[in-house]
Amino acid sequence: MIIYTRIVKKPKGIMMCEAYVTDFPLDLDIDPKKTNKGTPEETGSYLLSKDLPEQCLYTRLSALQKLKERLVFTACLRYQYQGLDEFVEEAKEVGVDQVVKLNHFGQKDWAEERTPPTI
């Protein structure tokens, strides 16, 4: 499974922002050095590379059959306003049965959740 994060639109007044994933279940034995990489190849995924969007951070999950519970991880957004030295970081717990669209700048609800269709 490939998880990718990307910034769709950076609001005015934001100097830098990045989205990444973390806090994976220990059952998966994920090497943190191979998460949130600039290309799918850096994660060890060569077959799907051409079908994935560009300018994202990619994380490859394998051995999903080891999971004893539902796959849950954390999606983080780190950003910096112009004129400020500090970074702001926000996090949202995500399950694989959710599609999450981070949209929090100036919004109360910074995530929109939808359940994908069942096959």
URMOGI-V524232 format. One record per helix or strand of 2 or more residues. SS is the DSSP state (~ for helix, > for strand). FROM is the first residue (numbers start at 1). TO is the last residue. Records with the same first field share a line. If there is no record, write none. Layout:
# URMOGI-V524232
SS->FROM-TO / FROM-TO
This chain:
# URMOGI-V524232
>->2-5 / 14-22 / 57-60 / 72-81 / 88-95 / 99-102 / 111-114
~->26-28 / 32-34 / 40-43 / 49-51 / 64-66
